[in-house]
Amino acid sequence: MIAVQMAVTVAILCNCLFISQQRLVRSHSPSGTDEPNIFVIANQWVVEPGDLPSRVTEDLVALRSLTEVVDAYATNSYPLSNSGTNDGISLQPNQKHSTTTAALYYGDEHALHTLGLTLVAGRNFNADEIIDQGENGQPQPAGVIVTRTLADKLYPRGNALGRTLFMTSESATTRIVGIVERLQIPWVGGGPSFDAILDNSVLVPYRPIWQSSYYVVRARSGQLPATMKAAQKQLTDISRERVIEKVQPLLDARIEAHRNNRGFAVFLSVVCAVLLVVTAFGIVGLTSYWVAQRRRQIGIRRALGATRSGIVRYFQTENLLIAAAAAATGAALANALNLLMVGSFEMARLPIGYTVAGAVAVLLLGQLATLWPALRAASIPPAIAARGA
């Protein structure tokens, strides 16, 4: 019974720890932006669509004029928002299957500076390349900026700059005019298929002229709270024909986006702790039962000269043999359970380090749980043998 319980504990413990670690690592993955100094304003207009181009331009000029603001731009999405646009990216027109998938971020020539992105090759957008993109159409951009990860996937030999790509939703070609070090996609899901496109982002030179869009603003270092208040007041003073749905720092967006990941990791940690406690109590209970069944045998051994430490070592060694067999069985069961989840939930393969750590943890737990019953067994006096005879 102890062996079965310990084997199941090893299998569950290894996989729970691995899943928790993956979730926590994902919640801390860098977005590539200057997160501590960036905030987002969700703006909803209640005016006629024909007025939008001038109103959006006026808003951006006003935001950039604030002394606390480094830069600002309008966009369709931002990192950690959990919403946005994605598209298939191909190298040939009418390609049957896309080479990969990427997130599309709209932005003008101020986007790189606002986000704090590092340009590693090529150039930024020029002002005359920016297209006012309405809700009913989007002209083909002349050039785009991609992340280094996406560039390497499309052109593994490292010659992506100046090369062409095709977005599935577009019929014409566009060129890569710049490459940035990193820019995470807006979604924070999970699984190997998701992780494979985590940094697949494309900056498209569009200024969204929509009823609802985002203003991304970068504040000067250490002035984020004051800048948020000043920006909101500035927009309200310009026009009250709008609804400011939220003003959110990017760090708060990270917390909100990864709330489920952190909550799930905490839940699994609690499950592991409860499982270890139950296993420990099970070992204590069954070992205590063995001690009670062998009181006469223990007394005889004591009468024949066995020391207390010898009795303790006997029970510890006996439990170690059981636990070792259980740990080996549990390790195999852990990998089998992981393979099942890999096929069903697109999980990553369980590294051998987690199997070893889980087995060692259960072995140590077994030895500690056996210690108290073993000490009780060692305290049985030799006179028990005479009374039992």
C-alpha positions as CSV (number, residue, x, y, z in Angstrom):
1,M,0.0,0.0,0.0
2,I,2.8,2.4,0.8
3,A,4.6,1.6,-2.4
4,V,1.5,2.3,-4.5
5,Q,0.8,5.5,-2.6
6,M,4.3,6.7,-3.0
7,A,4.5,5.8,-6.7
8,V,1.3,7.8,-7.4
9,T,2.6,10.7,-5.4
10,V,5.8,10.8,-7.5
11,A,3.9,10.7,-10.8
12,I,1.5,13.5,-9.8
13,L,4.2,15.6,-8.0
14,C,6.6,15.6,-11.0
15,N,4.0,16.7,-13.5
16,C,2.4,19.3,-11.2
17,L,5.8,20.9,-10.4
18,F,6.7,20.9,-14.1
19,I,3.4,22.5,-15.1
20,S,3.7,25.1,-12.3
21,Q,7.2,26.0,-13.4
22,Q,6.1,26.4,-17.0
23,R,3.2,28.7,-16.0
24,L,5.5,30.9,-13.7
25,V,8.2,31.2,-16.4
26,R,5.6,32.2,-19.0
27,S,4.2,34.9,-16.6
28,H,7.7,36.5,-16.4
29,S,8.7,36.2,-20.1
30,P,9.9,39.7,-21.3
31,S,7.7,41.6,-23.7
32,G,10.6,43.5,-25.2
33,T,9.2,46.9,-24.2
34,D,9.9,49.5,-21.5
35,E,7.1,48.1,-19.3
36,P,7.7,50.1,-16.1
37,N,7.2,53.4,-18.0
38,I,4.4,52.5,-20.5
39,F,0.6,52.8,-20.1
40,V,-2.3,52.4,-22.4
41,I,-5.4,54.5,-22.9
42,A,-8.4,52.7,-24.4
43,N,-10.3,55.4,-26.2
44,Q,-13.9,55.1,-27.6
45,W,-15.2,57.9,-29.8
46,V,-18.8,58.9,-30.0
47,V,-18.4,61.1,-33.1
48,E,-19.0,60.8,-36.8
49,P,-16.4,58.6,-38.6
50,G,-15.5,61.4,-40.9
51,D,-14.0,63.4,-38.1
52,L,-11.8,60.6,-36.8
53,P,-8.5,61.3,-38.8
54,S,-8.2,64.9,-37.5
55,R,-9.3,63.9,-34.0
56,V,-6.8,61.1,-33.7
57,T,-4.0,63.3,-35.0
58,E,-4.9,66.1,-32.5
59,D,-4.9,63.6,-29.6
60,L,-1.5,62.3,-30.5
61,V,0.0,65.8,-30.9
62,A,-1.4,66.8,-27.5
63,L,-0.1,63.7,-25.8
64,R,3.4,64.1,-27.2
65,S,3.4,67.7,-26.1
66,L,3.2,66.8,-22.4
67,T,6.5,67.4,-20.6
68,E,6.1,64.0,-18.8
69,V,5.6,62.1,-22.0
70,V,8.5,60.5,-24.0
71,D,6.3,59.5,-27.0
72,A,2.9,58.1,-28.0
73,Y,1.1,56.5,-30.9
74,A,-2.2,54.9,-31.8
75,T,-2.6,51.1,-32.3
76,N,-4.9,48.2,-32.6
77,S,-3.2,46.1,-29.9
78,Y,-0.3,46.0,-27.4
79,P,1.7,43.3,-25.6
80,L,-0.1,41.5,-22.8
81,S,-3.5,42.8,-23.9
82,N,-4.7,39.3,-24.8
83,S,-6.4,40.7,-27.9
84,G,-5.3,41.7,-31.3
85,T,-4.8,40.6,-34.9
86,N,-2.7,37.7,-36.2
87,D,-2.0,36.6,-39.8
88,G,-0.3,33.8,-41.6
89,I,3.2,34.8,-43.0
90,S,4.4,33.3,-46.2
91,L,7.4,33.6,-48.5
92,Q,5.6,33.0,-51.8
93,P,2.3,34.4,-53.1
94,N,-0.6,31.9,-52.9
95,Q,1.4,29.6,-50.7
96,K,-0.7,26.6,-49.7
97,H,0.4,26.6,-46.1
98,S,1.8,29.7,-44.3
99,T,5.4,29.5,-43.2
100,T,4.4,30.7,-39.7
101,T,1.9,32.8,-37.9
102,A,2.6,36.3,-36.4
103,A,0.8,39.0,-34.5
104,L,0.2,42.3,-36.4
105,Y,0.8,45.5,-34.4
106,Y,-0.3,48.8,-36.1
107,G,1.9,51.8,-35.4
108,D,3.5,54.9,-36.9
109,E,7.1,56.2,-36.9
110,H,6.7,56.8,-33.1
111,A,5.9,53.2,-32.2
112,L,9.5,52.0,-31.8
113,H,10.5,54.9,-29.5
114,T,7.3,54.6,-27.5
115,L,7.6,50.9,-26.8
116,G,11.4,51.2,-26.2
117,L,12.2,48.5,-28.8
118,T,15.8,47.9,-29.8
119,L,16.3,48.1,-33.6
120,V,19.1,45.6,-34.5
121,A,18.9,46.0,-38.3
122,G,17.4,48.3,-40.9
123,R,15.5,51.4,-40.1
124,N,12.3,52.8,-38.6
125,F,9.2,53.8,-40.6
126,N,9.3,57.1,-42.4
127,A,6.4,59.6,-41.8
128,D,5.4,59.4,-45.4
129,E,5.0,55.6,-45.2
130,I,2.3,55.7,-42.5
131,I,-1.2,54.8,-43.8
132,D,-4.4,55.9,-42.1
133,Q,-6.2,52.6,-41.8
134,G,-10.0,52.8,-41.6
135,E,-12.4,50.1,-40.4
136,N,-13.4,49.1,-43.9
137,G,-10.1,48.5,-45.6
138,Q,-6.3,48.5,-45.3
139,P,-4.0,49.4,-48.2
140,Q,-0.9,47.3,-48.6
141,P,2.1,48.7,-46.7
142,A,5.3,49.2,-48.5
143,G,7.4,47.8,-45.7
144,V,7.1,46.2,-42.3
145,I,9.3,45.8,-39.2
146,V,9.7,42.3,-37.8
147,T,11.2,40.7,-34.7
148,R,14.6,38.9,-34.9
149,T,12.9,35.6,-34.1
150,L,10.4,35.9,-36.9
151,A,13.2,37.1,-39.3
152,D,15.3,34.0,-38.5
153,K,12.3,31.7,-39.0
154,L,11.6,33.2,-42.4
155,Y,15.2,33.5,-43.5
156,P,17.4,31.2,-41.4
157,R,20.6,32.3,-43.2
158,G,20.3,35.7,-41.6
159,N,19.6,37.8,-44.7
160,A,16.0,38.8,-43.9
161,L,16.5,42.6,-44.2
162,G,15.1,43.9,-47.5
163,R,13.6,40.5,-48.3
164,T,9.9,40.0,-49.1
165,L,7.1,38.4,-47.2
166,F,3.4,37.8,-47.8
167,M,0.6,38.2,-45.3
168,T,-2.3,35.8,-45.9
169,S,-4.9,38.6,-45.8
170,E,-2.9,40.6,-48.4
171,S,-2.5,39.9,-52.1
172,A,0.6,42.0,-52.7
173,T,4.2,41.7,-51.4
174,T,5.8,43.8,-48.7
175,R,9.4,44.1,-47.6
176,I,11.2,43.9,-44.3
177,V,12.7,47.3,-43.7
178,G,13.7,46.8,-40.0
179,I,14.3,44.1,-37.4
180,V,13.8,44.6,-33.7
181,E,15.4,42.5,-30.9
182,R,12.1,41.4,-29.3
183,L,8.4,42.1,-29.2
184,Q,6.1,39.6,-27.6
185,I,2.7,38.8,-29.2
186,P,-0.4,40.1,-27.2
187,W,-1.7,36.7,-26.2
188,V,-0.5,34.8,-23.1
189,G,-1.8,31.3,-23.7
190,G,0.2,28.2,-23.3
191,G,1.5,25.0,-24.9
192,P,4.4,24.3,-27.2
193,S,2.5,25.5,-30.3
194,F,2.0,28.9,-28.6
195,D,5.5,29.1,-27.3
196,A,6.8,28.6,-30.9
197,I,5.3,31.9,-32.0
198,L,5.7,33.9,-28.7
199,D,8.0,36.5,-30.4
200,N,6.5,36.3,-33.9
201,S,5.5,40.0,-34.3
202,V,5.1,42.3,-37.2
203,L,4.9,46.1,-36.9
204,V,2.7,47.4,-39.8
205,P,2.8,51.2,-40.7
206,Y,-0.9,51.8,-40.0
207,R,-2.5,54.5,-37.9
208,P,-5.9,53.1,-36.9
209,I,-8.7,55.5,-37.6
210,W,-11.4,53.6,-35.7
211,Q,-14.2,54.4,-33.3
212,S,-12.3,52.4,-30.7
213,S,-8.5,52.1,-30.5
214,Y,-5.6,52.4,-28.1
215,Y,-3.1,55.1,-27.4
216,V,0.2,53.7,-26.1
217,V,2.1,56.3,-24.1
218,R,5.6,56.2,-22.7
219,A,6.3,58.3,-19.6
220,R,9.6,59.6,-18.4
221,S,11.3,57.3,-15.9
222,G,9.7,57.5,-12.5
223,Q,6.8,59.8,-13.6
224,L,4.2,57.2,-14.6
225,P,1.4,58.0,-12.1
226,A,1.5,61.7,-12.8
227,T,1.7,61.2,-16.6
228,M,-1.3,58.9,-16.5
229,K,-3.4,61.7,-14.8
230,A,-2.0,64.4,-17.1
231,A,-2.7,62.4,-20.3
232,Q,-6.3,61.6,-19.3
233,K,-7.0,65.2,-18.4
234,Q,-5.4,66.4,-21.7
235,L,-7.7,64.1,-23.8
236,T,-10.8,65.1,-21.8
237,D,-10.0,68.8,-22.3
238,I,-9.6,68.3,-26.0
239,S,-13.0,66.6,-26.5
240,R,-15.6,65.1,-24.2
241,E,-17.1,63.3,-27.2
242,R,-15.3,60.1,-26.1
243,V,-15.3,57.4,-23.5
244,I,-12.0,56.6,-21.9
245,E,-12.6,52.9,-21.0
246,K,-9.4,52.4,-19.1
247,V,-6.0,53.9,-18.4
248,Q,-3.7,50.9,-17.6
249,P,0.0,50.6,-16.9
250,L,1.6,47.8,-18.8
251,L,2.8,46.3,-15.6
252,D,-0.8,46.0,-14.5
253,A,-1.7,44.5,-17.8
254,R,0.9,41.8,-17.2
255,I,-0.6,41.0,-13.8
256,E,-4.1,40.8,-15.3
257,A,-3.0,38.8,-18.3
258,H,-1.2,36.2,-16.3
259,R,-3.6,36.0,-13.4
260,N,-4.8,32.6,-14.5
261,N,-1.3,31.3,-15.0
262,R,-0.2,32.3,-11.5
263,G,-3.5,31.1,-9.9
264,F,-3.1,27.7,-11.6
265,A,0.5,27.5,-10.4
266,V,-0.6,28.2,-6.8
267,F,-3.4,25.7,-7.1
268,L,-1.0,23.0,-8.2
269,S,1.4,23.9,-5.5
270,V,-1.3,23.4,-2.9
271,V,-2.2,20.1,-4.5
272,C,1.4,19.0,-4.2
273,A,1.6,20.1,-0.6
274,V,-1.6,18.3,0.4
275,L,-0.5,15.2,-1.5
276,L,2.8,15.1,0.4
277,V,1.1,15.5,3.7
278,V,-1.4,12.7,3.0
279,T,1.5,10.5,1.8
280,A,3.5,11.2,5.0
281,F,0.5,10.4,7.2
282,G,-0.1,7.2,5.3
283,I,3.5,6.1,5.8
284,V,3.4,7.0,9.5
285,G,0.1,5.1,10.0
286,L,1.2,2.0,8.2
287,T,4.7,1.9,9.8
288,S,3.1,2.4,13.2
289,Y,0.9,-0.6,12.4
290,W,4.0,-2.7,11.5
291,V,5.6,-1.7,14.8
292,A,2.5,-2.8,16.8
293,Q,2.4,-6.1,15.0
294,R,6.1,-6.7,15.7
295,R,6.3,-5.7,19.3
296,R,7.2,-9.2,20.5
297,Q,9.7,-9.6,17.7
298,I,11.3,-6.3,18.5
299,G,11.5,-7.2,22.2
300,I,13.2,-10.4,21.5
301,R,15.8,-8.7,19.3
302,R,16.4,-6.2,22.1
303,A,16.7,-9.1,24.6
304,L,19.3,-10.7,22.3
305,G,21.4,-7.5,22.3
306,A,20.0,-5.3,19.5
307,T,20.5,-1.6,20.2
308,R,18.0,1.1,19.8
309,S,19.9,2.6,16.8
310,G,19.9,-0.9,15.2
311,I,16.1,-1.1,15.5
312,V,15.8,2.4,14.0
313,R,18.1,1.5,11.1
314,Y,16.1,-1.7,10.5
315,F,12.8,0.2,9.9
316,Q,14.5,3.0,8.0
317,T,16.2,0.5,5.7
318,E,13.0,-1.5,5.2
319,N,11.1,1.7,4.3
320,L,14.0,2.8,2.0
321,L,13.8,-0.4,0.0
322,I,10.0,0.0,-0.4
323,A,10.4,3.7,-1.2
324,A,13.1,3.1,-3.8
325,A,11.0,0.6,-5.7
326,A,8.0,3.0,-5.4
327,A,10.1,5.9,-6.7
328,A,11.3,4.0,-9.7
329,T,7.7,2.9,-10.5
330,G,6.5,6.5,-9.9
331,A,9.1,7.9,-12.3
332,A,8.0,5.6,-15.1
333,L,4.3,6.5,-14.3
334,A,5.2,10.2,-14.3
335,N,6.6,9.9,-17.8
336,A,3.6,7.9,-19.0
337,L,1.2,10.5,-17.6
338,N,3.2,13.3,-19.2
339,L,3.1,11.5,-22.6
340,L,-0.7,11.3,-22.3
341,M,-0.9,15.0,-21.6
342,V,1.5,15.8,-24.4
343,G,-0.9,14.1,-26.9
344,S,-4.1,15.6,-25.4
345,F,-3.1,19.1,-24.2
346,E,0.0,20.1,-26.3
347,M,2.2,20.1,-23.2
348,A,6.0,19.9,-23.4
349,R,7.9,16.7,-22.6
350,L,8.8,16.2,-18.9
351,P,12.5,16.8,-18.4
352,I,14.4,14.1,-16.5
353,G,15.4,16.5,-13.8
354,Y,11.8,16.8,-12.6
355,T,11.5,13.0,-12.4
356,V,14.7,12.8,-10.3
357,A,13.6,15.6,-8.1
358,G,10.2,14.1,-7.4
359,A,11.7,10.7,-6.7
360,V,14.3,12.2,-4.3
361,A,11.6,14.3,-2.5
362,V,9.4,11.2,-1.9
363,L,12.4,9.2,-0.7
364,L,13.3,11.8,1.8
365,L,9.7,12.2,2.8
366,G,9.4,8.4,3.4
367,Q,12.5,8.4,5.6
368,L,11.3,11.3,7.7
369,A,7.8,9.9,8.0
370,T,9.3,6.5,9.2
371,L,11.5,8.1,11.8
372,W,8.9,8.6,14.5
373,P,7.4,5.0,14.3
374,A,11.0,3.7,14.2
375,L,11.9,5.6,17.4
376,R,8.8,4.2,19.1
377,A,9.9,0.7,18.1
378,A,13.3,1.3,19.5
379,S,11.8,2.3,22.8
380,I,10.2,-1.1,23.4
381,P,11.9,-2.7,26.4
382,P,13.3,-6.3,26.3
383,A,10.8,-7.3,29.0
384,I,8.1,-7.3,26.3
385,A,9.6,-10.5,25.0
386,A,9.3,-12.3,28.3
387,R,5.7,-11.2,28.8
388,G,4.8,-12.2,25.2
389,A,6.3,-15.6,25.6
